[in-house]
Amino acid sequence: LYFSAQEGILFFYHIKDLQYEMKICTDILQPICSLMFSPDYTVLLLVTDQGTVYTYKPAHSGEAVKLLDACSSCFLAADFLTPGNKYCVSVTISGEICVWFLEDGTCLSKLNLDIEVHV
């Protein structure tokens, strides 16, 4: 079980029977508002309330890597495009939808809805 706290810390709870163990995975110093696993569960997208998207690879137990940083409008949500885990799509509060290449954060395509988006 992965979850985040308001402080920007990503936690992992390993639960087996009635026993559990808690581990701090990474601290990105920004409140995390959304977590999304890739279809093969190898990469976790972390979206902050300040509009930054990070990737975290649980198998590597390293730090989260900043992938995208909001410029004009905060990212509201992000998710993987399937099949695979090479691309993700994001939406900003201002209604801009973008497709991203996850290896280097390149924006491949944009579409502006010209409407404010809410969750």
PyMOL commands that place a pseudoatom at each C-alpha (Angstrom):
pseudoatom trace, name=CA, resn=LEU, resi=1, chain=A, elem=C, hetatm=0, pos=[0.000, 0.000, 0.000]
pseudoatom trace, name=CA, resn=TYR, resi=2, chain=A, elem=C, hetatm=0, pos=[1.472, 3.359, -1.074]
pseudoatom trace, name=CA, resn=PHE, resi=3, chain=A, elem=C, hetatm=0, pos=[0.126, 6.631, 0.264]
pseudoatom trace, name=CA, resn=SER, resi=4, chain=A, elem=C, hetatm=0, pos=[1.266, 10.195, 0.781]
pseudoatom trace, name=CA, resn=ALA, resi=5, chain=A, elem=C, hetatm=0, pos=[1.046, 12.749, 3.539]
pseudoatom trace, name=CA, resn=GLN, resi=6, chain=A, elem=C, hetatm=0, pos=[0.446, 16.486, 3.310]
pseudoatom trace, name=CA, resn=GLU, resi=7, chain=A, elem=C, hetatm=0, pos=[4.163, 17.119, 3.793]
pseudoatom trace, name=CA, resn=GLY, resi=8, chain=A, elem=C, hetatm=0, pos=[5.082, 15.419, 0.495]
pseudoatom trace, name=CA, resn=ILE, resi=9, chain=A, elem=C, hetatm=0, pos=[6.304, 12.141, 1.927]
pseudoatom trace, name=CA, resn=LEU, resi=10, chain=A, elem=C, hetatm=0, pos=[5.553, 8.921, 0.064]
pseudoatom trace, name=CA, resn=PHE, resi=11, chain=A, elem=C, hetatm=0, pos=[4.993, 5.982, 2.408]
pseudoatom trace, name=CA, resn=PHE, resi=12, chain=A, elem=C, hetatm=0, pos=[4.845, 2.247, 1.765]
pseudoatom trace, name=CA, resn=TYR, resi=13, chain=A, elem=C, hetatm=0, pos=[2.987, -0.132, 4.064]
pseudoatom trace, name=CA, resn=HIS, resi=14, chain=A, elem=C, hetatm=0, pos=[3.856, -3.803, 3.690]
pseudoatom trace, name=CA, resn=ILE, resi=15, chain=A, elem=C, hetatm=0, pos=[0.890, -5.684, 5.148]
pseudoatom trace, name=CA, resn=LYS, resi=16, chain=A, elem=C, hetatm=0, pos=[0.949, -9.418, 5.819]
pseudoatom trace, name=CA, resn=ASP, resi=17, chain=A, elem=C, hetatm=0, pos=[-1.744, -11.063, 7.893]
pseudoatom trace, name=CA, resn=LEU, resi=18, chain=A, elem=C, hetatm=0, pos=[-2.086, -8.896, 11.005]
pseudoatom trace, name=CA, resn=GLN, resi=19, chain=A, elem=C, hetatm=0, pos=[1.460, -7.516, 10.816]
pseudoatom trace, name=CA, resn=TYR, resi=20, chain=A, elem=C, hetatm=0, pos=[2.588, -4.425, 8.940]
pseudoatom trace, name=CA, resn=GLU, resi=21, chain=A, elem=C, hetatm=0, pos=[5.794, -2.539, 8.320]
pseudoatom trace, name=CA, resn=MET, resi=22, chain=A, elem=C, hetatm=0, pos=[5.952, 1.132, 7.320]
pseudoatom trace, name=CA, resn=LYS, resi=23, chain=A, elem=C, hetatm=0, pos=[8.739, 2.563, 5.160]
pseudoatom trace, name=CA, resn=ILE, resi=24, chain=A, elem=C, hetatm=0, pos=[9.368, 6.137, 4.009]
pseudoatom trace, name=CA, resn=CYS, resi=25, chain=A, elem=C, hetatm=0, pos=[10.117, 5.918, 0.284]
pseudoatom trace, name=CA, resn=THR, resi=26, chain=A, elem=C, hetatm=0, pos=[10.840, 9.496, -0.703]
pseudoatom trace, name=CA, resn=ASP, resi=27, chain=A, elem=C, hetatm=0, pos=[10.184, 13.090, 0.338]
pseudoatom trace, name=CA, resn=ILE, resi=28, chain=A, elem=C, hetatm=0, pos=[9.492, 15.588, -2.443]
pseudoatom trace, name=CA, resn=LEU, resi=29, chain=A, elem=C, hetatm=0, pos=[8.794, 18.502, -0.076]
pseudoatom trace, name=CA, resn=GLN, resi=30, chain=A, elem=C, hetatm=0, pos=[5.489, 19.356, -1.805]
pseudoatom trace, name=CA, resn=PRO, resi=31, chain=A, elem=C, hetatm=0, pos=[2.049, 18.006, -0.880]
pseudoatom trace, name=CA, resn=ILE, resi=32, chain=A, elem=C, hetatm=0, pos=[1.129, 15.102, -3.177]
pseudoatom trace, name=CA, resn=CYS, resi=33, chain=A, elem=C, hetatm=0, pos=[-2.431, 15.235, -4.519]
pseudoatom trace, name=CA, resn=SER, resi=34, chain=A, elem=C, hetatm=0, pos=[-2.418, 12.211, -6.839]
pseudoatom trace, name=CA, resn=LEU, resi=35, chain=A, elem=C, hetatm=0, pos=[-0.657, 8.831, -7.145]
pseudoatom trace, name=CA, resn=MET, resi=36, chain=A, elem=C, hetatm=0, pos=[-0.946, 6.613, -10.221]
pseudoatom trace, name=CA, resn=PHE, resi=37, chain=A, elem=C, hetatm=0, pos=[0.837, 3.347, -11.045]
pseudoatom trace, name=CA, resn=SER, resi=38, chain=A, elem=C, hetatm=0, pos=[1.911, 2.399, -14.555]
pseudoatom trace, name=CA, resn=PRO, resi=39, chain=A, elem=C, hetatm=0, pos=[0.054, -0.597, -16.032]
pseudoatom trace, name=CA, resn=ASP, resi=40, chain=A, elem=C, hetatm=0, pos=[2.984, -2.905, -15.192]
pseudoatom trace, name=CA, resn=TYR, resi=41, chain=A, elem=C, hetatm=0, pos=[3.398, -1.411, -11.689]
pseudoatom trace, name=CA, resn=THR, resi=42, chain=A, elem=C, hetatm=0, pos=[7.040, -0.443, -12.245]
pseudoatom trace, name=CA, resn=VAL, resi=43, chain=A, elem=C, hetatm=0, pos=[6.610, 3.356, -12.112]
pseudoatom trace, name=CA, resn=LEU, resi=44, chain=A, elem=C, hetatm=0, pos=[4.511, 5.543, -9.849]
pseudoatom trace, name=CA, resn=LEU, resi=45, chain=A, elem=C, hetatm=0, pos=[3.493, 9.055, -10.966]
pseudoatom trace, name=CA, resn=LEU, resi=46, chain=A, elem=C, hetatm=0, pos=[3.294, 11.600, -8.142]
pseudoatom trace, name=CA, resn=VAL, resi=47, chain=A, elem=C, hetatm=0, pos=[1.383, 14.819, -8.899]
pseudoatom trace, name=CA, resn=THR, resi=48, chain=A, elem=C, hetatm=0, pos=[1.795, 17.665, -6.411]
pseudoatom trace, name=CA, resn=ASP, resi=49, chain=A, elem=C, hetatm=0, pos=[-0.709, 20.368, -5.582]
pseudoatom trace, name=CA, resn=GLN, resi=50, chain=A, elem=C, hetatm=0, pos=[1.831, 22.890, -6.907]
pseudoatom trace, name=CA, resn=GLY, resi=51, chain=A, elem=C, hetatm=0, pos=[1.651, 21.324, -10.371]
pseudoatom trace, name=CA, resn=THR, resi=52, chain=A, elem=C, hetatm=0, pos=[4.811, 19.232, -10.510]
pseudoatom trace, name=CA, resn=VAL, resi=53, chain=A, elem=C, hetatm=0, pos=[4.900, 15.604, -11.681]
pseudoatom trace, name=CA, resn=TYR, resi=54, chain=A, elem=C, hetatm=0, pos=[7.489, 13.170, -10.330]
pseudoatom trace, name=CA, resn=THR, resi=55, chain=A, elem=C, hetatm=0, pos=[8.242, 9.546, -11.168]
pseudoatom trace, name=CA, resn=TYR, resi=56, chain=A, elem=C, hetatm=0, pos=[9.177, 6.997, -8.529]
pseudoatom trace, name=CA, resn=LYS, resi=57, chain=A, elem=C, hetatm=0, pos=[10.365, 3.446, -9.238]
pseudoatom trace, name=CA, resn=PRO, resi=58, chain=A, elem=C, hetatm=0, pos=[9.555, 1.233, -6.231]
pseudoatom trace, name=CA, resn=ALA, resi=59, chain=A, elem=C, hetatm=0, pos=[11.923, -1.566, -7.295]
pseudoatom trace, name=CA, resn=HIS, resi=60, chain=A, elem=C, hetatm=0, pos=[14.877, 0.843, -7.240]
pseudoatom trace, name=CA, resn=SER, resi=61, chain=A, elem=C, hetatm=0, pos=[13.985, 2.420, -3.866]
pseudoatom trace, name=CA, resn=GLY, resi=62, chain=A, elem=C, hetatm=0, pos=[15.625, 5.667, -4.888]
pseudoatom trace, name=CA, resn=GLU, resi=63, chain=A, elem=C, hetatm=0, pos=[14.484, 9.240, -4.880]
pseudoatom trace, name=CA, resn=ALA, resi=64, chain=A, elem=C, hetatm=0, pos=[11.573, 10.538, -6.904]
pseudoatom trace, name=CA, resn=VAL, resi=65, chain=A, elem=C, hetatm=0, pos=[12.650, 12.211, -10.151]
pseudoatom trace, name=CA, resn=LYS, resi=66, chain=A, elem=C, hetatm=0, pos=[11.061, 15.492, -11.242]
pseudoatom trace, name=CA, resn=LEU, resi=67, chain=A, elem=C, hetatm=0, pos=[9.576, 14.893, -14.676]
pseudoatom trace, name=CA, resn=LEU, resi=68, chain=A, elem=C, hetatm=0, pos=[7.348, 17.871, -15.382]
pseudoatom trace, name=CA, resn=ASP, resi=69, chain=A, elem=C, hetatm=0, pos=[7.019, 21.288, -13.810]
pseudoatom trace, name=CA, resn=ALA, resi=70, chain=A, elem=C, hetatm=0, pos=[3.958, 23.439, -14.376]
pseudoatom trace, name=CA, resn=CYS, resi=71, chain=A, elem=C, hetatm=0, pos=[4.738, 26.726, -16.058]
pseudoatom trace, name=CA, resn=SER, resi=72, chain=A, elem=C, hetatm=0, pos=[1.599, 28.743, -16.670]
pseudoatom trace, name=CA, resn=SER, resi=73, chain=A, elem=C, hetatm=0, pos=[-0.956, 26.493, -14.992]
pseudoatom trace, name=CA, resn=CYS, resi=74, chain=A, elem=C, hetatm=0, pos=[-0.771, 23.726, -12.401]
pseudoatom trace, name=CA, resn=PHE, resi=75, chain=A, elem=C, hetatm=0, pos=[-1.193, 20.112, -13.395]
pseudoatom trace, name=CA, resn=LEU, resi=76, chain=A, elem=C, hetatm=0, pos=[-4.454, 18.836, -12.025]
pseudoatom trace, name=CA, resn=ALA, resi=77, chain=A, elem=C, hetatm=0, pos=[-3.921, 15.168, -12.839]
pseudoatom trace, name=CA, resn=ALA, resi=78, chain=A, elem=C, hetatm=0, pos=[-1.704, 12.812, -14.808]
pseudoatom trace, name=CA, resn=ASP, resi=79, chain=A, elem=C, hetatm=0, pos=[-2.036, 9.213, -15.898]
pseudoatom trace, name=CA, resn=PHE, resi=80, chain=A, elem=C, hetatm=0, pos=[-0.206, 6.677, -18.039]
pseudoatom trace, name=CA, resn=LEU, resi=81, chain=A, elem=C, hetatm=0, pos=[-1.221, 6.029, -21.641]
pseudoatom trace, name=CA, resn=THR, resi=82, chain=A, elem=C, hetatm=0, pos=[-1.556, 2.321, -22.200]
pseudoatom trace, name=CA, resn=PRO, resi=83, chain=A, elem=C, hetatm=0, pos=[-0.302, -0.066, -23.328]
pseudoatom trace, name=CA, resn=GLY, resi=84, chain=A, elem=C, hetatm=0, pos=[3.112, 0.283, -21.707]
pseudoatom trace, name=CA, resn=ASN, resi=85, chain=A, elem=C, hetatm=0, pos=[4.543, 3.004, -19.523]
pseudoatom trace, name=CA, resn=LYS, resi=86, chain=A, elem=C, hetatm=0, pos=[6.483, 5.221, -21.944]
pseudoatom trace, name=CA, resn=TYR, resi=87, chain=A, elem=C, hetatm=0, pos=[3.891, 8.008, -22.171]
pseudoatom trace, name=CA, resn=CYS, resi=88, chain=A, elem=C, hetatm=0, pos=[1.579, 9.895, -19.866]
pseudoatom trace, name=CA, resn=VAL, resi=89, chain=A, elem=C, hetatm=0, pos=[-1.163, 12.434, -20.331]
pseudoatom trace, name=CA, resn=SER, resi=90, chain=A, elem=C, hetatm=0, pos=[-1.726, 15.433, -18.092]
pseudoatom trace, name=CA, resn=VAL, resi=91, chain=A, elem=C, hetatm=0, pos=[-4.406, 18.050, -17.702]
pseudoatom trace, name=CA, resn=THR, resi=92, chain=A, elem=C, hetatm=0, pos=[-3.947, 21.508, -16.219]
pseudoatom trace, name=CA, resn=ILE, resi=93, chain=A, elem=C, hetatm=0, pos=[-6.457, 23.615, -14.336]
pseudoatom trace, name=CA, resn=SER, resi=94, chain=A, elem=C, hetatm=0, pos=[-6.651, 25.909, -17.381]
pseudoatom trace, name=CA, resn=GLY, resi=95, chain=A, elem=C, hetatm=0, pos=[-7.744, 22.981, -19.603]
pseudoatom trace, name=CA, resn=GLU, resi=96, chain=A, elem=C, hetatm=0, pos=[-4.513, 22.164, -21.428]
pseudoatom trace, name=CA, resn=ILE, resi=97, chain=A, elem=C, hetatm=0, pos=[-4.095, 18.450, -22.162]
pseudoatom trace, name=CA, resn=CYS, resi=98, chain=A, elem=C, hetatm=0, pos=[-0.559, 17.245, -22.949]
pseudoatom trace, name=CA, resn=VAL, resi=99, chain=A, elem=C, hetatm=0, pos=[0.999, 13.925, -23.907]
pseudoatom trace, name=CA, resn=TRP, resi=100, chain=A, elem=C, hetatm=0, pos=[4.513, 13.429, -22.482]
pseudoatom trace, name=CA, resn=PHE, resi=101, chain=A, elem=C, hetatm=0, pos=[7.400, 11.071, -23.204]
pseudoatom trace, name=CA, resn=LEU, resi=102, chain=A, elem=C, hetatm=0, pos=[8.360, 9.843, -19.732]
pseudoatom trace, name=CA, resn=GLU, resi=103, chain=A, elem=C, hetatm=0, pos=[12.041, 9.122, -20.362]
pseudoatom trace, name=CA, resn=ASP, resi=104, chain=A, elem=C, hetatm=0, pos=[12.988, 12.777, -20.768]
pseudoatom trace, name=CA, resn=GLY, resi=105, chain=A, elem=C, hetatm=0, pos=[9.804, 14.795, -20.139]
pseudoatom trace, name=CA, resn=THR, resi=106, chain=A, elem=C, hetatm=0, pos=[9.356, 15.872, -23.761]
pseudoatom trace, name=CA, resn=CYS, resi=107, chain=A, elem=C, hetatm=0, pos=[5.901, 17.221, -24.592]
pseudoatom trace, name=CA, resn=LEU, resi=108, chain=A, elem=C, hetatm=0, pos=[4.717, 15.355, -27.687]
pseudoatom trace, name=CA, resn=SER, resi=109, chain=A, elem=C, hetatm=0, pos=[1.290, 16.883, -28.168]
pseudoatom trace, name=CA, resn=LYS, resi=110, chain=A, elem=C, hetatm=0, pos=[-0.978, 19.585, -26.711]
pseudoatom trace, name=CA, resn=LEU, resi=111, chain=A, elem=C, hetatm=0, pos=[-4.667, 20.326, -26.873]
pseudoatom trace, name=CA, resn=ASN, resi=112, chain=A, elem=C, hetatm=0, pos=[-6.295, 23.320, -25.207]
pseudoatom trace, name=CA, resn=LEU, resi=113, chain=A, elem=C, hetatm=0, pos=[-9.912, 22.818, -24.170]
pseudoatom trace, name=CA, resn=ASP, resi=114, chain=A, elem=C, hetatm=0, pos=[-10.374, 26.563, -23.525]
pseudoatom trace, name=CA, resn=ILE, resi=115, chain=A, elem=C, hetatm=0, pos=[-12.245, 25.776, -20.316]
pseudoatom trace, name=CA, resn=GLU, resi=116, chain=A, elem=C, hetatm=0, pos=[-11.270, 25.558, -16.648]
pseudoatom trace, name=CA, resn=VAL, resi=117, chain=A, elem=C, hetatm=0, pos=[-11.014, 21.979, -15.393]
pseudoatom trace, name=CA, resn=HIS, resi=118, chain=A, elem=C, hetatm=0, pos=[-11.984, 20.688, -11.938]
pseudoatom trace, name=CA, resn=VAL, resi=119, chain=A, elem=C, hetatm=0, pos=[-11.805, 17.272, -10.320]
for i in range(1, 119): cmd.bond("trace and resi %d" % i, "trace and resi %d" % (i + 1))
show_as sticks, trace
zoom trace
